[in-house]
Amino acid sequence: AVGGGGELRYRITPRVMKILQDDGLPQESLAVLKPLEGRTYASRADLLEALDAAENRSAEKRALKKEAPKHRAPQKRQSPGPPLGRYASRCSNTAGSP
């Protein structure tokens, strides 16, 4: 969380991405988070909403790929990993930061 004057905000920083990678978050999940990196959210609820939206977009893309014509070579399937909301507490909390 970031902020001053009693206002907490949440941000996914490069440091947070590195921590999540080191914690074993699958690359597919990190890729879902990448567009959110650097954005600031007014509350934990806003952050969780953004994470849910990012996961839904990713799931829609996977579904579209699944429905795509079968003329491509098969690719190894990867597990989508755990729900990203579980990692919200790892986002940078910068309360009191300048």
N, C-alpha and C positions, 0 to 999 in steps of 0.2 A: 504494500500500500504506500502511497505517496501523499504528501500534502502537509499543510500547516494550518494553524489556527483551528485545530479540532476537526478539520475535514480530511477524511481518509479517502484516497482514491487507489485504484489498482492498475498496475501496468505489467505487461509481459515484456521483459527486457531480455537482451542477449544472455545476460547472466542466468536468468530464470530458464531460458531454453537450454543452456549448458547443464544446469543442475538437473533438469528433467531428463536430458539425454544420459547423463551419468547415472541417474536413478533407474534407467532401463526402459524409459518410455519408447515404444516402437517408433521407427522412422516415419511410418505412415501417420501416426498421431502428431509427431513433431511437424510434419508437413501441413497438417490441418491448422496448427497453431501459428505457423509462419506468417500468414496475412494479418494476424492480430498483434504481432510483435511491434512494440513501440506505441501502441494505442493506450490511452488512459481511460479508465472506467470509473464513474462516480461512486459506485458501490459494488460490494461483492455480488449482489443480485444482478447488476448490469454485466459484470464480468461473466457470471455463470450463464446469463442469457446469450452473450456473445459466443461463449464456448459451445452452447447447445446449437446455435445457428450454424457455427462452423462445422460441427459434427454432422448436422443435417445436410449441409451442402456437400460434404464429403461422401455421405451415404448416397445422396442422389447421383453424384458422379459415378460412384461404384455401380449403382443400379443401371445407369445408362451404358456403362462399359459392358456390363453383363448382357444387356440386350443388343449390343452391337453385333454386326454380322460375324459369323464364326470363321471367316477366311484368314484370320491372323493366327500366328503360332500361339499355342497355349502358354500362359504365363503362370508362374508359381504363385499361388494364393497366399496372402499373408493375413494374419489375424489383425483386425482393426485396433486391437489393444483395449485397455480399460477406458471407461468413460472419462473424458477430459476434465469434467467438473471435479473429479477426485483430486486433481492437481492444482486447484484454484488457490489453496493455501500456500503453494510454492511461489506464487506470483509476488513480485516485488512490493513490499509494503514500505513506503518511504515516508511515513508520517514523521514530521519534524525535519525532513530534509529541506535544504534550501531550494 
